[in-house]
Amino acid sequence: QKEIKNVNVTIIADKFYKATTSYAAAGLFRPGTSFCGPTDEITKKWITDSYKYWDELRLTPEAPKAGVTQVSGYIFSSTYPSITRNHYIEKLVPVYRIASEEELQLCPGNWKYGSFFTTVLAQCDLYLPWASTQFTNGGGKFLDYKLESFADLPSKYDLIVNCTGLGAKFLLNDHKIVPMRGQVLKVKAPWIKTFFYADYDTYIIPGFGSVTLGGCRQYDSYNLDINKYDGLSIRERCESLLPSLKSAELIEQRVGLRPHRDPVRVEKDTILVNGRRLKIVHNYGHGGYGVTTAPGTSLYAVKLAKELLMGNSKL
């Protein structure tokens, strides 16, 4: 909408808000070191552009409504120093330093390595409704429709931006995309102001109105049901890291299937549909870093869309 004049944009989806994977995410900006696009240069650009987007939004009056804020915290490990480092963001965020010996004693456990850093957080149960309002205020339309095939598109469009996540596995027969199941607990713990990461995918992330406890990464699992054993494991790990959480009231548990692909696919394509060539820009496969890197990959997708459109006006 911002980049292309007189554009008509329709978002077609069969799931919104609470039914999306992003709704379950804690939304802390910390792209994993395994996250990658087609090249190192493009990957770094996606991450830098994403951070810039979130941080600039954080500085506006809209930030509380959009669920965007700044937060600081720690990552600890008892096994490898590399776990506490992140080459993508060490020079991007305002603070990223080695934790002191005193800081390594903040949480129970045999912590040998640690880092302290400041970053941004985007909480999607606030951000998604806010972004949707911005979109509709700009003339955008939503269409609640389950697309089984590109041949089923309910109208003719000059270009499709394919952000179907895990759905791309079936829509495009893309065998590279794999679900990475995650489960989190949302608890009331207003005294927690600092995030903590530890070994075995353990994390405690304060947000707006709740604290997210996690987590798990179950490769190739399609299970969207809450697993009580995963919940008990998450609670036990987080409480051993921060014992004060034992008194935290459980609000709810959420499950999501992260659409993992290596590399993340953001590229131009054309496919033949009903005898007509359809222009497509793919933008999917972000795994557990979709909220984090969405702005950067979206800006890149818009650039590709402009190249494909070459003067067409209906999107």
MARLO-252657 format. One record per atom (N, C-alpha, C): z, y, x; residue in three letters. Coordinates in pm, whole numbers, padded with zeros to 5 digits, always signed. Layout:
ZYXALA ...
This chain:
+00000-00122+00082GLN +00000+00000+00000GLN +00000+00126+00086GLN +00077+00126+00194LYS +00088+00246+00277LYS -00034+00262+00368LYS -00091+00151+00412GLU -00196+00155+00514GLU -00337+00166+00458GLU -00358+00120+00333ILE -00494+00117+00278ILE -00497+00199+00148ILE -00577+00303+00144LYS -00583+00391+00027LYS -00646+00319-00092LYS -00600+00355-00212ASN -00653+00304-00338ASN -00652+00152-00349ASN -00555+00090-00284VAL -00549-00056-00285VAL -00470-00101-00409VAL -00512-00211-00468ASN -00439-00273-00579ASN -00382-00406-00529ASN -00250-00416-00523VAL -00187-00535-00467VAL -00112-00611-00577VAL -00137-00740-00584THR -00065-00828-00677THR +00005-00936-00596THR +00135-00954-00619ILE +00209-01064-00557ILE +00215-01179-00657ILE +00156-01291-00619ILE +00155-01410-00705ILE +00256-01509-00648ILE +00355-01548-00727ALA +00457-01644-00682ALA +00515-01717-00802ALA +00568-01834-00776ASP +00635-01909-00883ASP +00786-01907-00866ASP +00834-01844-00757LYS +00979-01835-00734LYS +01013-01693-00687LYS +01120-01638-00742PHE +01162-01503-00706PHE +01313-01501-00681PHE +01357-01406-00600TYR +01499-01376-00578TYR +01584-01499-00547TYR +01670-01540-00641LYS +01765-01648-00615LYS +01698-01780-00582LYS +01573-01797-00627ALA +01503-01924-00605ALA +01432-01930-00469ALA +01443-01823-00390THR +01373-01820-00262THR +01464-01861-00146THR +01404-01905-00038THR +01479-01942+00082THR +01550-01820+00142THR +01483-01704+00139SER +01539-01583+00198SER +01671-01542+00133SER +01686-01576+00004TYR +01808-01538-00068TYR +01932-01605-00008TYR +01913-01721+00053ALA +02026-01794+00113ALA +02060-01744+00253ALA +01968-01670+00315ALA +01984-01631+00456ALA +02093-01526+00475ALA +02158-01532+00591ALA +02257-01428+00627ALA +02185-01300+00668ALA +02068-01314+00730GLY +01984-01198+00761GLY +02017-01124+00888GLY +02090-01188+00981LEU +02121-01122+01108LEU +01998-01123+01198LEU +01969-01008+01259PHE +01852-00998+01348PHE +01885-01064+01481PHE +01840-01187+01495ARG +01859-01262+01618ARG +01753-01372+01624ARG +01627-01336+01656PRO +01523-01438+01662PRO +01555-01542+01768PRO +01537-01669+01734GLY +01564-01775+01831GLY +01469-01770+01948GLY +01512-01817+02062THR +01429-01812+02183THR +01310-01909+02173THR +01312-01999+02074SER +01200-02091+02057SER +01095-02034+01961SER +01126-01922+01896PHE +01032-01858+01803PHE +00908-01816+01880PHE +00790-01848+01828CYS +00670-01806+01901CYS +00548-01791+01811CYS +00468-01691+01848GLY +00337-01670+01789GLY +00231-01725+01882GLY +00106-01679+01867PRO -00003-01733+01948PRO +00007-01701+02097PRO +00067-01585+02130THR +00085-01547+02271THR +00222-01481+02287THR +00272-01474+02410ASP +00399-01407+02439ASP +00392-01260+02400ASP +00279-01198+02430GLU +00262-01055+02402GLU +00272-01026+02252GLU +00204-01107+02172ILE +00207-01087+02026ILE +00346-01117+01971ILE +00409-01224+02023THR +00544-01260+01977THR +00641-01144+02002THR +00636-01086+02120LYS +00726-00975+02153LYS +00697-00853+02066LYS +00569-00831+02035LYS +00532-00717+01949LYS +00589-00738+01809LYS +00576-00860+01755TRP +00631-00889+01622TRP +00781-00859+01619TRP +00851-00904+01722ILE +00997-00889+01726ILE +01036-00742+01744ILE +00966-00671+01833THR +00996-00529+01856THR +00968-00446+01730THR +00853-00470+01667ASP +00818-00397+01545ASP +00917-00427+01432ASP +00963-00551+01426SER +01059-00589+01323SER +01191-00516+01342SER +01241-00518+01466TYR +01368-00450+01493TYR +01358-00301+01461TYR +01246-00241+01500LYS +01226-00098+01475LYS +01228-00070+01324LYS +01163-00157+01246TYR +01161-00139+01100TYR +01302-00145+01042TYR +01376-00250+01076TRP +01511-00267+01021TRP +01604-00155+01066TRP +01594-00116+01194ASP +01685-00014+01247ASP +01655+00123+01188ASP +01526+00153+01167GLU +01490+00281+01105GLU +01536+00286+00959GLU +01524+00174+00888LEU +01571+00166+00750LEU +01724+00183+00744LEU +01791+00126+00843ARG +01938+00137+00853ARG +01984+00282+00858ARG +01902+00369+00917LEU +01941+00509+00936LEU +01907+00598+00817LEU +01850+00541+00710THR +01814+00619+00592THR +01924+00608+00486THR +01924+00700+00386PRO +02021+00691+00276PRO +02003+00566+00190PRO +01886+00502+00200GLU +01857+00382+00120GLU +01924+00256+00177GLU +01976+00264+00298ALA +02027+00145+00368ALA +02127+00062+00287ALA +02228+00122+00223PRO +02323+00039+00147PRO +02257-00035+00030PRO +02165+00033-00039LYS +02094-00031-00151LYS +02005-00144-00100LYS +01945-00123+00018ALA +01854-00222+00076ALA +01928-00335+00147ALA +02061-00321+00160GLY +02139-00427+00224GLY +02123-00433+00375GLY +02097-00316+00436VAL +02074-00312+00581VAL +02186-00235+00649VAL +02242-00295+00753THR +02351-00230+00826THR +02350-00276+00972THR +02438-00213+01053GLN +02453-00254+01193GLN +02581-00336+01206GLN +02576-00438+01290VAL +02693-00525+01309VAL +02696-00574+01454VAL +02816-00598+01504SER +02833-00648+01641SER +02906-00781+01639SER +02891-00858+01747GLY +02963-00984+01753GLY +02936-01062+01879GLY +02977-01189+01874TYR +02977-01274+01992TYR +02900-01403+01970TYR +02847-01456+02079ILE +02795-01592+02081ILE +02862-01665+02196ILE +02926-01777+02165PHE +03001-01855+02265PHE +02939-01994+02281PHE +02953-02050+02401SER +02912-02188+02425SER +03004-02252+02528SER +03031-02379+02507SER +03111-02454+02605SER +03022-02543+02691SER +02889-02534+02669THR +02798-02626+02738THR +02701-02558+02835THR +02618-02465+02783TYR +02514-02406+02868TYR +02516-02253+02859TYR +02505-02182+02972PRO +02501-02036+02967PRO +02375-01984+02897PRO +02266-02060+02905SER +02139-02015+02845SER +02149-02000+02693SER +02242-02075+02630ILE +02259-02067+02485ILE +02303-01927+02442ILE +02376-01860+02530THR +02430-01728+02495THR +02337-01613+02534THR +02224-01645+02592ARG +02127-01543+02632ARG +02010-01540+02534ARG +01942-01426+02525ASN +01823-01417+02438ASN +01727-01315+02498ASN +01623-01369+02564HIS +01530-01281+02636HIS +01451-01189+02543HIS +01444-01225+02413TYR +01370-01141+02318TYR +01442-01010+02285TYR +01575-01016+02279ILE +01646-00898+02228ILE +01743-00834+02328ILE +01760-00894+02446GLU +01858-00840+02542GLU +01831-00695+02579GLU +01702-00656+02582LYS +01669-00518+02617LYS +01624-00436+02495LYS +01628-00501+02378LEU +01582-00436+02256LEU +01697-00374+02177LEU +01805-00449+02165VAL +01921-00400+02089VAL +02004-00303+02175VAL +02088-00218+02111PRO +02160-00117+02191PRO +02260-00173+02290PRO +02321-00288+02259VAL +02418-00349+02351VAL +02392-00500+02356VAL +02382-00555+02477TYR +02378-00700+02497TYR +02435-00726+02636TYR +02555-00782+02640ARG +02622-00799+02770ARG +02699-00932+02773ARG +02736-00973+02894ILE +02816-01095+02912ILE +02958-01069+02860ILE +03013-01165+02790ALA +03151-01154+02739ALA +03249-01165+02856ALA +03357-01090+02847SER +03460-01093+02952SER +03546-01219+02937SER +03627-01248+03038GLU +03718-01363+03032GLU +03815-01350+02914GLU +03861-01227+02889GLU +03951-01203+02775GLU +03881-01231+02643GLU +03755-01189+02633GLU +03678-01210+02509GLU +03652-01358+02483GLU +03637-01436+02589LEU +03615-01580+02573LEU +03738-01648+02512LEU +03853-01580+02515GLN +03976-01634+02457GLN +03997-01590+02311GLN +03903-01513+02257LEU +03920-01461+02120LEU +03928-01572+02015LEU +03854-01679+02038CYS +03849-01790+01942CYS +03902-01917+02008CYS +03972-02002+01933PRO +04017-02130+01989PRO +03897-02212+02037PRO +03914-02285+02146GLY +03805-02366+02199GLY +03789-02346+02348GLY +03717-02435+02409ASN +03696-02430+02554ASN +03567-02355+02586ASN +03567-02223+02558TRP +03445-02145+02577TRP +03427-02104+02723TRP +03316-02146+02781LYS +03287-02116+02923LYS +03191-01998+02938LYS +03105-01981+02837TYR +03001-01877+02845TYR +02999-01799+02714TYR +02962-01671+02724GLY +02956-01589+02603GLY +02882-01459+02625GLY +02835-01403+02515SER +02773-01270+02518SER +02822-01191+02398SER +02823-01059+02414PHE +02854-00967+02306PHE +02730-00883+02282PHE +02691-00864+02156PHE +02577-00777+02129PHE +02587-00710+01994PHE +02513-00600+01979THR +02505-00523+01855THR +02363-00534+01801THR +02350-00560+01672THR +02218-00578+01613THR +02220-00528+01469THR +02114-00557+01394VAL +02108-00517+01253VAL +02116-00640+01163VAL +02153-00616+01040LEU +02160-00722+00940LEU +02088-00676+00815LEU +02007-00764+00757ALA +01937-00735+00631ALA +01973-00845+00531ALA +02054-00809+00433GLN +02101-00908+00335GLN +02003-00916+00218GLN +01937-01032+00204CYS +01823-01040+00114CYS +01855-01038-00035CYS +01980-01071-00074ASP +02008-01060-00218ASP +02014-00913-00261ASP +02022-00822-00163LEU +02009-00679-00190LEU +01869-00628-00153LEU +01819-00676-00039TYR +01690-00625+00011TYR +01572-00663-00079TYR +01569-00787-00128LEU +01455-00830-00210LEU +01438-00746-00337LEU +01545-00722-00415PRO +01528-00634-00531PRO +01489-00491-00493PRO +01548-00441-00382TRP +01514-00306-00337TRP +01366-00297-00299TRP +01320-00392-00218ALA +01180-00392-00173ALA +01085-00408-00292ALA +01125-00489-00390SER +01042-00510-00510SER +01025-00379-00587SER +01133-00301-00595THR +01125-00171-00663THR +01032-00076-00588THR +01041-00075-00455GLN +00948+00009-00375GLN +00804-00031-00402GLN +00782-00163-00411PHE +00648-00218-00432PHE +00592-00179-00569PHE +00672-00196-00674THR +00623-00162-00810THR +00609-00010-00827THR +00698+00067-00763ASN +00685+00214-00767ASN +00555+00259-00703ASN +00504+00179-00608GLY +00376+00209-00542GLY +00256+00155-00617GLY +00280+00105-00739GLY +00169+00053-00821GLY +00147-00095-00810GLY +00232-00164-00735GLY +00216-00309-00718GLY +00252-00388-00843GLY +00194-00506-00855LYS +00219-00592-00972LYS +00268-00729-00925LYS +00355-00790-01006PHE +00400-00927-00983PHE +00336-01018-01087PHE +00299-01137-01044LEU +00246-01237-01136LEU +00319-01368-01113LEU +00391-01415-01214ASP +00466-01540-01207ASP +00371-01655-01237ASP +00326-01723-01130TYR +00220-01823-01146TYR +00228-01922-01030TYR +00221-02049-01060LYS +00223-02150-00953LYS +00080-02185-00914LYS +00045-02154-00792LEU -00090-02178-00742LEU -00098-02318-00679LEU -00179-02404-00737GLU -00196-02540-00683GLU -00311-02545-00582GLU -00406-02450-00597SER -00523-02445-00511SER -00579-02304-00515SER -00645-02262-00407PHE -00706-02129-00406PHE -00817-02118-00511PHE -00869-02232-00557ALA -00969-02231-00663ALA -00907-02193-00797ALA -00773-02199-00808ASP -00702-02167-00932ASP -00661-02020-00942ASP -00704-01938-00848LEU -00665-01796-00854LEU -00702-01737-00989LEU -00607-01668-01054PRO -00631-01620-01191PRO -00725-01500-01201PRO -00767-01447-01087SER -00859-01333-01087SER -00936-01334-00956SER -01037-01246-00947LYS -01112-01235-00822LYS -01050-01125-00736LYS -01024-01161-00612TYR -00965-01066-00517TYR -01053-01055-00394TYR -01053-00936-00335ASP -01132-00915-00214ASP -01069-00985-00094ASP -00936-01003-00100LEU -00867-01064+00014LEU -00734-01122-00032LEU -00698-01236+00027ILE -00570-01300+00000ILE -00484-01292+00128ILE -00359-01250+00113VAL -00263-01263+00223VAL -00173-01381+00187VAL -00187-01488+00263ASN -00122-01614+00230ASN +00017-01623+00294ASN +00119-01590+00214CYS +00259-01594+00261CYS +00334-01705+00188CYS +00273-01822+00177THR +00329-01928+00092THR +00434-02014+00161THR +00467-01985+00287GLY +00574-02060+00354GLY +00548-02208+00353GLY +00648-02283+00307LEU +00636-02429+00302LEU +00522-02473+00210LEU +00489-02389+00112GLY +00378-02422+00020GLY +00245-02437+00091GLY +00231-02374+00210ALA +00106-02384+00285ALA +00079-02528+00330ALA +00185-02608+00340LYS +00170-02748+00379LYS +00080-02821+00280LYS +00096-02786+00152PHE +00022-02853+00045PHE -00105-02776+00007PHE -00095-02643+00009LEU -00208-02559-00030LEU -00322-02569+00072LEU -00286-02584+00201LEU -00386-02587+00308LEU -00390-02720+00382LEU -00306-02814+00338ASN -00295-02943+00408ASN -00261-02921+00555ASN -00169-02827+00579ASP -00127-02792+00715ASP -00012-02884+00757ASP -00044-02981+00841HIS +00056-03080+00883HIS +00154-03026+00987HIS +00123-02907+01040LYS +00212-02850+01143LYS +00339-02791+01082LYS +00337-02764+00951ILE +00453-02700+00891ILE +00551-02805+00838ILE +00678-02783+00873VAL +00783-02882+00844VAL +00904-02810+00783VAL +00965-02866+00677PRO +01086-02804+00625PRO +01205-02826+00719PRO +01283-02723+00739MET +01405-02730+00819MET +01520-02692+00726MET +01587-02793+00671ARG +01687-02766+00567ARG +01809-02695+00623ARG +01857-02595+00548GLY +01979-02525+00584GLY +02073-02515+00466GLY +02202-02512+00493GLN +02303-02493+00390GLN +02406-02395+00442GLN +02448-02302+00356VAL +02550-02205+00396VAL +02656-02191+00286VAL +02771-02140+00326LEU +02877-02107+00232LEU +02893-01956+00232LEU +02912-01899+00114LYS +02946-01757+00101LYS +03093-01751+00060LYS +03173-01680+00141VAL +03317-01672+00114VAL +03364-01527+00109VAL +03479-01507+00045LYS +03544-01376+00044LYS +03637-01369+00164LYS +03603-01285+00260ALA +03687-01267+00380ALA +03663-01125+00432ALA +03708-01023+00354PRO +03677-00884+00390PRO +03736-00839+00523PRO +03831-00917+00577TRP +03889-00880+00707TRP +03797-00914+00824TRP +03693-00994+00798ILE +03597-01030+00905ILE +03493-00920+00917ILE +03491-00851+01028LYS +03397-00740+01051LYS +03299-00771+01165LYS +03324-00880+01236THR +03247-00917+01355THR +03183-01054+01334THR +03060-01071+01379PHE +02997-01204+01366PHE +03032-01291+01486PHE +03027-01421+01466PHE +03051-01518+01572PHE +02949-01632+01562PHE +02891-01667+01677TYR +02806-01786+01688TYR +02871-01880+01788TYR +02859-02011+01763ALA +02913-02109+01858ALA +02821-02231+01860ALA +02859-02330+01940ASP +02776-02451+01953ASP +02759-02521+01818ASP +02660-02609+01813TYR +02633-02695+01697TYR +02598-02614+01571TYR +02521-02505+01594ASP +02470-02423+01483ASP +02583-02371+01394ASP +02694-02334+01457THR +02808-02278+01384THR +02800-02126+01388THR +02810-02063+01271TYR +02808-01916+01270TYR +02887-01859+01154TYR +02940-01740+01178ILE +03020-01664+01081ILE +02962-01523+01081ILE +02902-01481+00969ILE +02832-01352+00967ILE +02878-01268+00848ILE +02948-01157+00874PRO +02991-01070+00764PRO +02874-00992+00707PRO +02874-00977+00575GLY +02768-00900+00509GLY +02826-00808+00403GLY +02745-00770+00306PHE +02788-00684+00196PHE +02855-00772+00089PHE +02987-00763+00078GLY +03057-00834-00029GLY +03091-00978-00003GLY +03044-01034+00108SER +03077-01174+00140SER +03055-01199+00289SER +03103-01314+00333VAL +03080-01360+00470VAL +03006-01492+00461VAL +02900-01506+00541THR +02820-01629+00542THR +02872-01723+00649THR +02899-01848+00610LEU +02940-01951+00705LEU +02830-02055+00714LEU +02795-02094+00837GLY +02689-02193+00854GLY +02716-02276+00978GLY +02630-02367+01000GLY +02511-02397+00925GLY +02463-02535+00966GLY +02337-02563+00931CYS +02274-02689+00972CYS +02123-02670+00975CYS +02056-02753+01055ARG +01909-02753+01064ARG +01864-02898+01055ARG +01824-02939+00937GLN +01786-03079+00914GLN +01634-03089+00906GLN +01578-03142+01013TYR +01433-03150+01032TYR +01368-03243+00929TYR +01263-03192+00865ASP +01183-03272+00771ASP +01262-03319+00649ASP +01362-03240+00608SER +01439-03272+00487SER +01395-03180+00374SER +01366-03240+00258TYR +01324-03164+00140TYR +01437-03150+00038TYR +01558-03183+00076ASN +01671-03187-00017ASN +01724-03046-00046ASN +01708-03002-00171LEU +01755-02870-00211LEU +01892-02875-00279LEU +01950-02995-00288ASP +02083-03009-00348ASP +02190-02973-00247ASP +02302-02920-00297ILE +02417-02892-00210ILE +02479-03024-00168ILE +02497-03042-00037ASN +02555-03165+00017ASN +02702-03137+00051ASN +02793-03208-00015LYS +02935-03179+00004LYS +02981-03205+00147LYS +02917-03303+00214TYR +02956-03335+00352TYR +02911-03225+00448TYR +02792-03168+00424ASP +02749-03053+00503ASP +02844-02936+00483ASP +02884-02914+00357GLY +02976-02804+00326GLY +03110-02821+00395GLY +03162-02944+00395LEU +03290-02971+00460LEU +03280-02952+00611LEU +03168-02996+00669SER +03147-02982+00814SER +03140-02835+00853SER +03065-02756+00774ILE +03051-02612+00803ILE +03187-02543+00796ILE +03260-02575+00691ARG +03392-02512+00672ARG +03486-02548+00788ARG +03485-02676+00826GLU +03574-02722+00934GLU +03540-02654+01067GLU +03409-02646+01098ARG +03367-02585+01224ARG +03400-02435+01229ARG +03375-02367+01116CYS +03400-02222+01111CYS +03550-02191+01114CYS +03629-02273+01046GLU +03775-02251+01045GLU +03837-02280+01181GLU +03778-02374+01256SER +03831-02401+01391SER +03796-02285+01484SER +03686-02216+01455LEU +03645-02100+01535LEU +03728-01977+01498LEU +03751-01957+01368LEU +03832-01846+01318LEU +03932-01901+01216LEU +04052-01938+01258PRO +04150-02001+01168PRO +04185-01918+01044PRO +04169-01788+01049SER +04202-01704+00932SER +04112-01735+00812SER +03998-01801+00836LEU +03906-01836+00728LEU +03964-01943+00635LEU +04072-02009+00676LYS +04132-02113+00591LYS +04177-02057+00457LYS +04207-01926+00454SER +04251-01864+00329SER +04136-01796+00254SER +04014-01807+00306ALA +03899-01741+00242ALA +03854-01817+00118ALA +03836-01743+00009GLU +03793-01804-00118GLU +03642-01831-00116GLU +03603-01951-00157LEU +03461-01987-00165LEU +03396-01918-00285LEU +03288-01846-00263ILE +03213-01782-00372ILE +03106-01879-00423ILE +03026-01929-00330GLU +02919-02024-00366GLU +02861-02087-00240GLU +02781-02191-00260GLN +02704-02251-00151GLN +02556-02236-00185GLN +02476-02217-00083ARG +02332-02202-00103ARG +02256-02293-00007ARG +02141-02340-00052VAL +02055-02429+00028VAL +01915-02369+00033VAL +01850-02380+00149GLY +01711-02336+00162GLY +01635-02425+00258GLY +01504-02433+00238LEU +01418-02510+00328LEU +01337-02411+00411LEU +01374-02395+00537ARG +01304-02301+00624ARG +01166-02358+00658ARG +01060-02276+00644PRO +00924-02326+00674PRO +00893-02314+00823PRO +00920-02421+00898HIS +00906-02416+01044HIS +00765-02457+01087HIS +00705-02375+01172ARG +00574-02406+01229ARG +00569-02354+01372ARG +00507-02430+01460ASP +00494-02391+01600ASP +00346-02400+01640ASP +00278-02282+01661PRO +00332-02147+01649PRO +00331-02098+01504PRO +00403-01987+01480VAL +00396-01918+01351VAL +00251-01876+01329VAL +00201-01892+01207ARG +00059-01866+01184ARG +00038-01729+01117ARG -00014-01636+01194VAL -00058-01506+01139VAL -00198-01483+01195VAL -00299-01513+01114GLU -00437-01505+01163GLU -00536-01493+01048GLU -00657-01447+01083LYS -00766-01433+00985LYS -00832-01568+00960LYS -00889-01582+00838ASP -00955-01707+00801ASP -01051-01678+00686ASP -01149-01762+00669THR -01233-01759+00548THR -01250-01903+00501THR -01239-01923+00370ILE -01261-02057+00314ILE -01359-02048+00198ILE -01428-02158+00174LEU -01526-02164+00066LEU -01456-02211-00061LEU -01457-02127-00165VAL -01395-02161-00293VAL -01495-02137-00406VAL -01529-02243-00476ASN -01625-02235-00588ASN -01754-02164-00547ASN -01802-02198-00427GLY -01927-02142-00378GLY -01916-02000-00325GLY -01795-01946-00319ARG -01772-01808-00273ARG -01682-01809-00151ARG -01717-01726-00052ARG -01634-01717+00068ARG -01514-01628+00040ARG -01396-01684+00062LEU -01272-01611+00034LEU -01209-01568+00167LEU -01184-01438+00179LYS -01120-01385+00301LYS -00968-01401+00288LYS -00908-01456+00394ILE -00764-01483+00392ILE -00700-01434+00522ILE -00580-01379+00509VAL -00493-01357+00625VAL -00370-01444+00603VAL -00347-01539+00692HIS -00230-01626+00681HIS -00110-01558+00746HIS +00006-01579+00686ASN +00131-01522+00742ASN +00245-01614+00698ASN +00264-01724+00772TYR +00368-01819+00732TYR +00413-01904+00851TYR +00526-01975+00829GLY +00576-02068+00931GLY +00685-02010+01019GLY +00761-01912+00968HIS +00860-01841+01048HIS +00989-01919+01072HIS +01004-02035+01009GLY +01125-02115+01028GLY +01249-02041+00983GLY +01355-02044+01067GLY +01479-01976+01034GLY +01481-01829+01068GLY +01364-01772+01102TYR +01360-01633+01147TYR +01266-01548+01060TYR +01253-01587+00934GLY +01164-01516+00842GLY +01212-01377+00808GLY +01341-01364+00776VAL +01396-01232+00745VAL +01388-01142+00869VAL +01429-01196+00981THR +01429-01124+01108THR +01291-01069+01143THR +01188-01153+01136THR +01057-01114+01190THR +00955-01074+01084THR +00996-01074+00956ALA +00901-01041+00848ALA +00831-00906+00866ALA +00903-00798+00901PRO +00833-00670+00912PRO +00724-00670+01019PRO +00754-00727+01136GLY +00658-00727+01246GLY +00535-00810+01216GLY +00556-00930+01160THR +00440-01015+01127THR +00361-00954+01011THR +00430-00884+00920SER +00360-00820+00808SER +00270-00706+00856SER +00322-00625+00949LEU +00240-00517+01005LEU +00117-00573+01075LEU +00137-00684+01145TYR +00025-00750+01214TYR -00075-00805+01112TYR -00023-00862+01002ALA -00111-00917+00897ALA -00192-00805+00830ALA -00129-00688+00811VAL -00199-00574+00752VAL -00314-00527+00842VAL -00288-00528+00972LYS -00393-00491+01069LYS -00513-00587+01055LYS -00484-00717+01045LEU -00590-00816+01029LEU -00661-00799+00895LEU -00585-00766+00792ALA -00642-00745+00658ALA -00741-00629+00659ALA -00704-00521+00727LYS -00792-00404+00737LYS -00923-00441+00808LYS -00911-00524+00911GLU -01030-00568+00984GLU -01122-00650+00893GLU -01062-00735+00809LEU -01141-00820+00720LEU -01202-00742+00603LEU -01128-00647+00551LEU -01174-00576+00433LEU -01296-00489+00459LEU -01289-00415+00572MET -01403-00332+00613MET -01459-00250+00497MET -01369-00178+00432GLY -01416-00085+00328GLY -01396-00135+00187GLY -01365-00263+00165ASN -01337-00308+00028ASN -01206-00247-00020ASN -01192-00226-00152SER -01075-00154-00200SER -00977-00240-00280SER -01019-00353-00335LYS -00927-00433-00418LYS -00863-00542-00337LYS -00731-00544-00331LEU -00657-00644-00252LEU -00571-00725-00347LEU 
